[in-house]
């Protein structure tokens, strides 16, 4: 029997101690040899615990997990900011990625699920899921805990993350599970523990507790590296996993999500309206190093008079294009009517880009419209060109 619950996160039924029963909904479990990616703000990094740009967050999976561990960290970083980091999430191999979302509204918490802010989170976590699926990896969410004195935000976070989880499962067509870190910290507080180091982050024993929680949820086994004195903290982590359905270990308690209007019924693919991996791609005089929906890296060759890459593109007025272009050679970003982006009908979208890094953010309007091709032309000597964080969005 499953129990629906919307409040009271600090109080929970206490399952019998011991190892998990067979037949967990989340199957198969993650072997502890798997490569893990922790992609998010400091709460997301807590269980991992390795050193980031603002210090070490107390957990011990970076040394206790036998498999590889990776980190994409942005302080107070949103799902979008972590995506824009263009780090391991989009460029490395892994078996499981743990993502999350941040809020700095400590009065109201996370936004309503039908809001534009929630739609932005959904879009970016959807892209996390596509990156994971491409690798045969799993996407998992981490539900955050409330700051000190803000326990009223726990139910808000529970609804927000459960809503995200259900939305992602619908759009991705695959299971998504949520690490109940918020419920766990609420249970620690309810048990009388003073958990905070600075009003937000956790003291070392409880940061280690997040490590125990994550190890046990991933493997569906008791954590083998519990520190002496942490036995009760570990037991509460195990009890939490056997209580909450979102952990995938047979827990009966389900967070109720009130009905809402889907703010993103059709999420964009990676790269948006024109992924760089689009099959209309034509190139001449380039040594292509890598081409993904959001990244294109190549070396112009010296033995061709026309070094160009182009795609079919007929945007509506107001279409927006964003990208980062890092180049060693003169680079033109232009529209035209033929694959060579030759003189007839060409318009440069931005002025010629000399060697360096250039941030592109342009709205297609006026004389940029009415052409059928878009792409890059290189002149000058040999070098490297990298287009990253490519995104084309509708008006």
C-alpha positions as CSV (number, residue, x, y, z in Angstrom):
1,X,0.0,0.0,0.0
2,X,1.2,3.5,-0.8
3,X,0.5,6.5,1.3
4,X,0.1,10.0,-0.2
5,X,1.5,12.8,1.9
6,X,2.0,16.5,1.4
7,X,3.2,17.7,4.8
8,X,5.0,16.5,7.9
9,X,8.3,15.6,6.3
10,X,10.1,15.3,9.7
11,X,7.9,12.5,10.9
12,X,7.9,9.2,9.1
13,X,7.1,5.6,9.7
14,X,10.1,3.6,10.9
15,X,10.6,0.5,8.8
16,X,12.3,-2.5,10.3
17,X,16.1,-2.4,10.3
18,X,18.1,-4.6,8.0
19,X,18.8,-5.0,4.3
20,X,16.4,-4.1,1.6
21,X,13.8,-6.6,0.5
22,X,13.9,-8.0,-3.0
23,X,11.8,-6.5,-5.8
24,X,12.6,-2.8,-5.5
25,X,10.9,-0.7,-8.3
26,X,14.2,0.8,-9.3
27,X,16.1,-2.0,-11.0
28,X,18.7,-2.8,-11.6
29,X,20.6,-1.2,-8.8
30,X,23.8,0.8,-9.6
31,X,27.0,-1.2,-9.0
32,X,29.5,0.7,-6.9
33,X,32.0,0.5,-9.8
34,X,29.8,2.9,-11.8
35,X,31.0,6.4,-12.8
36,X,29.0,9.0,-11.0
37,X,28.6,12.7,-11.9
38,X,27.5,15.2,-9.3
39,X,26.1,18.1,-11.4
40,X,24.9,21.1,-9.4
41,X,25.3,23.5,-6.5
42,X,26.9,22.7,-3.1
43,X,24.0,20.7,-1.8
44,X,24.4,18.4,-4.8
45,X,28.1,18.1,-4.1
46,X,27.6,17.3,-0.4
47,X,27.5,13.6,-0.6
48,X,30.4,13.5,-3.0
49,X,32.5,15.8,-0.8
50,X,35.5,16.4,-3.0
51,X,37.1,19.8,-3.1
52,X,35.3,22.4,-5.3
53,X,36.1,26.1,-5.9
54,X,34.5,27.0,-2.5
55,X,35.8,24.2,-0.4
56,X,35.0,20.7,0.7
57,X,31.3,20.0,1.5
58,X,31.8,17.2,4.0
59,X,30.7,14.0,2.3
60,X,33.0,11.1,1.6
61,X,31.8,9.4,-1.6
62,X,34.8,10.9,-3.4
63,X,37.0,8.5,-1.5
64,X,34.5,5.8,-0.4
65,X,32.8,5.1,-3.8
66,X,35.0,2.5,-5.6
67,X,34.0,3.8,-9.1
68,X,35.0,7.0,-10.7
69,X,33.4,10.2,-9.4
70,X,33.1,13.5,-11.4
71,X,31.8,17.0,-10.4
72,X,30.2,19.9,-12.3
73,X,30.0,22.6,-9.7
74,X,28.6,26.1,-9.8
75,X,28.2,27.9,-6.5
76,X,24.4,28.5,-6.0
77,X,24.2,27.2,-9.5
78,X,20.9,26.7,-11.3
79,X,20.3,23.7,-13.6
80,X,20.8,26.2,-16.5
81,X,24.1,27.5,-15.1
82,X,25.4,23.9,-14.7
83,X,24.3,23.1,-18.2
84,X,26.0,26.2,-19.5
85,X,29.2,25.2,-17.7
86,X,29.7,22.8,-20.7
87,X,31.6,20.4,-18.4
88,X,31.4,16.7,-17.7
89,X,27.6,16.5,-18.2
90,X,28.0,17.2,-21.9
91,X,31.6,16.0,-22.6
92,X,32.5,13.0,-20.3
93,X,31.5,9.4,-19.9
94,X,29.5,8.4,-16.8
95,X,26.9,5.9,-15.7
96,X,24.7,8.1,-13.5
97,X,24.2,11.9,-13.1
98,X,22.7,13.5,-10.1
99,X,21.1,16.9,-10.9
100,X,19.1,19.4,-8.9
101,X,17.9,22.9,-8.8
102,X,18.6,25.9,-6.5
103,X,16.4,28.6,-4.9
104,X,17.5,31.6,-3.0
105,X,14.0,32.6,-2.1
106,X,14.0,31.5,1.5
107,X,10.6,33.0,2.2
108,X,8.6,31.2,-0.5
109,X,10.9,28.5,-1.7
110,X,10.7,27.0,-5.2
111,X,8.4,28.5,-7.9
112,X,5.1,27.1,-8.8
113,X,5.3,24.2,-11.3
114,X,3.3,26.1,-13.9
115,X,5.7,29.1,-13.8
116,X,8.2,30.2,-16.4
117,X,11.0,29.6,-13.9
118,X,9.9,26.0,-13.5
119,X,9.7,25.6,-17.2
120,X,13.3,26.7,-17.5
121,X,14.3,24.1,-14.9
122,X,12.3,21.4,-16.7
123,X,14.0,22.3,-20.1
124,X,17.5,22.0,-18.7
125,X,16.9,18.9,-16.7
126,X,15.3,17.4,-19.8
127,X,18.6,18.0,-21.6
128,X,20.4,16.4,-18.7
129,X,18.2,13.4,-19.3
130,X,19.0,13.3,-23.0
131,X,22.7,13.5,-22.3
132,X,22.4,10.6,-19.8
133,X,20.3,8.5,-22.2
134,X,22.9,9.0,-25.0
135,X,25.4,7.4,-22.7
136,X,23.1,4.6,-21.5
137,X,23.3,6.4,-18.1
138,X,20.7,7.3,-15.5
139,X,19.4,10.7,-14.5
140,X,18.7,11.1,-10.8
141,X,17.4,14.2,-8.9
142,X,18.5,15.3,-5.5
143,X,15.8,17.0,-3.4
144,X,17.4,19.7,-1.3
145,X,16.9,20.4,2.4
146,X,15.6,23.6,4.0
147,X,17.9,26.1,5.6
148,X,18.0,26.4,9.4
149,X,14.7,28.0,10.6
150,X,12.9,27.4,7.3
151,X,11.4,24.0,7.8
152,X,8.2,25.4,6.3
153,X,10.0,25.1,2.9
154,X,10.4,21.3,3.1
155,X,6.9,20.6,1.8
156,X,7.4,23.1,-1.0
157,X,10.6,21.5,-2.1
158,X,9.0,18.0,-1.9
159,X,6.2,19.1,-4.3
160,X,8.6,20.9,-6.6
161,X,11.0,17.9,-7.0
162,X,8.3,15.3,-7.2
163,X,6.6,17.4,-9.9
164,X,9.9,17.7,-11.8
165,X,10.4,14.0,-11.5
166,X,7.0,13.1,-12.9
167,X,7.3,15.6,-15.7
168,X,10.8,14.2,-16.7
169,X,9.5,10.6,-16.7
170,X,6.7,11.6,-19.0
171,X,8.9,13.6,-21.4
172,X,11.9,11.2,-21.4
173,X,9.9,8.0,-21.4
174,X,12.1,6.4,-18.7
175,X,12.2,6.2,-14.9
176,X,13.7,9.0,-12.9
177,X,14.3,8.7,-9.1
178,X,14.9,11.3,-6.5
179,X,17.4,11.1,-3.6
180,X,15.2,12.1,-0.6
181,X,17.9,14.3,1.0
182,X,15.4,16.9,2.1
183,X,13.3,14.3,3.8
184,X,16.4,12.8,5.4
185,X,17.6,16.1,6.9
186,X,14.1,16.8,8.1
187,X,14.2,13.4,9.9
188,X,17.6,14.2,11.4
189,X,16.2,17.5,12.8
190,X,13.1,15.7,14.1
191,X,15.4,13.2,15.9
192,X,17.0,16.1,17.7
193,X,20.2,16.6,15.8
194,X,21.7,20.1,15.3
195,X,22.7,19.5,11.7
196,X,23.8,22.9,10.2
197,X,27.3,24.3,10.0
198,X,26.4,27.7,8.7
199,X,22.6,27.7,8.6
200,X,22.5,25.9,5.2
201,X,25.3,23.4,4.8
202,X,25.6,20.4,7.0
203,X,28.1,19.6,9.8
204,X,30.5,16.8,8.8
205,X,28.7,13.8,10.4
206,X,25.5,14.8,8.6
207,X,27.2,15.5,5.3
208,X,28.6,12.0,5.6
209,X,25.0,10.9,6.2
210,X,24.2,12.2,2.7
211,X,27.0,10.0,1.4
212,X,25.5,7.0,3.2
213,X,22.0,7.9,1.9
214,X,23.3,8.1,-1.7
215,X,25.5,5.0,-1.6
216,X,22.6,2.9,-0.2
217,X,20.0,4.3,-2.7
218,X,22.3,3.7,-5.7
219,X,23.4,0.2,-4.7
220,X,20.3,-0.8,-2.6
221,X,22.7,-2.1,0.0
222,X,23.9,-0.9,3.3
223,X,26.9,1.4,3.1
224,X,30.2,-0.4,3.9
225,X,32.2,2.6,4.9
226,X,30.2,4.1,7.8
227,X,32.4,5.9,10.2
228,X,32.5,4.9,13.8
229,X,29.9,7.0,15.7
230,X,27.7,7.5,12.6
231,X,25.7,4.3,13.0
232,X,22.5,6.0,14.0
233,X,22.9,8.6,11.2
234,X,23.3,5.7,8.7
235,X,20.3,3.9,10.1
236,X,18.1,6.9,9.6
237,X,19.4,7.2,6.0
238,X,18.4,3.6,5.4
239,X,15.0,4.1,7.0
240,X,14.4,7.2,4.9
241,X,15.1,5.2,1.7
242,X,12.6,2.5,2.8
243,X,10.0,5.1,3.5
244,X,9.8,7.4,0.5
245,X,8.6,6.0,-2.9
246,X,10.8,8.5,-4.9
247,X,13.9,6.5,-3.8
248,X,12.9,3.4,-5.7
249,X,13.3,1.0,-2.8
250,X,9.7,0.1,-2.2
251,X,8.8,3.0,0.2
252,X,5.1,3.6,0.7
253,X,5.0,7.4,1.1
254,X,4.3,9.3,-2.1
255,X,4.4,13.1,-2.3
256,X,1.2,14.5,-3.7
257,X,1.5,17.0,-6.5
258,X,-1.5,19.2,-7.0
259,X,-2.8,19.6,-10.6
260,X,-1.1,22.3,-12.6
261,X,-0.9,23.4,-16.3
262,X,2.2,22.0,-18.0
263,X,4.4,25.1,-18.8
264,X,6.5,23.2,-21.3
265,X,4.4,20.6,-23.1
266,X,7.0,20.3,-25.9
267,X,10.6,20.7,-24.6
268,X,13.2,21.7,-27.1
269,X,15.9,19.2,-28.2
270,X,19.5,20.0,-27.3
271,X,20.6,22.8,-29.5
272,X,17.0,24.0,-29.8
273,X,15.4,24.6,-33.2
274,X,18.6,23.8,-35.1
275,X,21.0,21.4,-33.4
276,X,24.5,21.4,-34.8
277,X,24.1,17.7,-35.3
278,X,21.3,18.4,-37.8
279,X,21.6,16.1,-40.9
280,X,21.4,19.1,-43.3
281,X,25.1,19.8,-42.3
282,X,27.5,20.3,-45.2
283,X,31.2,21.1,-44.9
284,X,34.1,21.8,-47.2
285,X,37.7,22.2,-46.3
286,X,37.3,21.2,-42.6
287,X,38.8,18.5,-40.4
288,X,35.8,17.8,-38.1
289,X,36.9,16.9,-34.6
290,X,33.5,16.7,-32.9
291,X,29.9,17.5,-33.7
292,X,27.1,17.2,-31.2
293,X,23.8,19.0,-30.9
294,X,25.4,21.9,-29.0
295,X,29.1,21.7,-29.9
296,X,31.1,21.8,-33.1
297,X,34.8,21.7,-33.2
298,X,37.0,21.6,-36.2
299,X,40.3,22.5,-37.9
300,X,40.1,24.4,-41.2
301,X,42.5,22.7,-43.6
302,X,45.1,24.7,-45.6
303,X,44.5,22.9,-48.9
304,X,41.0,24.2,-49.7
305,X,40.2,27.8,-50.8
306,X,36.7,27.6,-49.3
307,X,36.5,26.4,-45.7
308,X,32.9,26.4,-44.7
309,X,30.2,24.6,-42.7
310,X,26.5,25.2,-43.3
311,X,23.0,24.0,-42.4
312,X,19.5,24.5,-43.8
313,X,17.8,27.3,-41.8
314,X,14.8,29.4,-42.5
315,X,14.0,31.0,-39.1
316,X,10.9,32.9,-38.1
317,X,11.4,36.6,-37.2
318,X,12.5,36.8,-33.6
319,X,14.3,33.5,-33.5
320,X,17.2,33.8,-31.0
321,X,20.7,32.3,-31.5
322,X,23.2,32.0,-28.6
323,X,26.7,30.4,-28.7
324,X,30.2,30.7,-27.6
325,X,32.8,30.8,-30.4
326,X,36.5,30.3,-29.7
327,X,38.6,30.6,-32.8
328,X,42.3,30.7,-33.8
329,X,41.4,32.0,-37.3
330,X,39.2,34.7,-38.8
331,X,35.6,33.4,-38.6
332,X,32.5,34.6,-40.3
333,X,29.0,33.7,-39.0
334,X,26.5,34.3,-41.8
335,X,23.4,33.4,-43.6
336,X,23.1,32.8,-47.4
337,X,21.4,30.8,-50.1
338,X,24.0,28.2,-50.9
339,X,26.1,25.7,-49.0
340,X,29.3,27.5,-49.6
341,X,27.9,30.7,-48.2
342,X,29.3,32.5,-51.2
343,X,28.8,36.2,-52.2
344,X,25.2,36.0,-53.6
345,X,22.7,36.9,-50.9
346,X,25.1,36.5,-47.9
347,X,24.7,38.6,-44.8
348,X,27.1,38.4,-41.9
349,X,25.1,37.9,-38.7
350,X,27.9,39.5,-36.6
351,X,31.1,41.3,-37.7
352,X,34.1,39.1,-38.6
353,X,35.4,37.4,-35.5
354,X,39.2,37.5,-35.1
355,X,41.2,35.0,-33.0
356,X,39.7,34.8,-29.4
357,X,36.5,34.0,-27.7
358,X,33.2,35.6,-28.7
359,X,29.8,35.4,-27.1
360,X,27.0,35.4,-29.6
361,X,23.5,36.5,-28.8
362,X,21.5,37.6,-31.8
363,X,17.8,37.9,-32.7
364,X,17.0,37.0,-36.3
365,X,15.2,39.9,-37.9
366,X,15.2,42.3,-40.8
367,X,17.7,41.4,-43.5
368,X,18.9,38.3,-41.6
369,X,15.6,36.6,-42.7
370,X,14.7,35.2,-46.1
371,X,17.8,33.1,-46.6
372,X,17.9,29.3,-46.6
373,X,21.4,28.6,-45.1
374,X,23.4,29.5,-42.0
375,X,26.9,28.6,-41.1
376,X,30.6,29.5,-40.6
377,X,33.3,30.5,-43.1
378,X,37.0,30.7,-42.1
379,X,39.8,32.6,-43.7
380,X,43.5,33.0,-42.8
381,X,45.8,30.3,-41.7
382,X,45.4,26.9,-40.0
383,X,44.0,26.7,-36.4
384,X,41.1,25.5,-34.3
385,X,37.5,26.6,-34.1
386,X,35.1,25.6,-31.4
387,X,31.4,26.5,-31.3
388,X,29.9,25.6,-27.9
389,X,26.7,26.3,-25.9
390,X,24.8,26.5,-29.1
391,X,21.1,27.2,-28.7
392,X,18.4,28.3,-31.1
393,X,15.1,29.3,-29.5
394,X,11.8,30.3,-31.0
395,X,10.4,33.9,-30.8
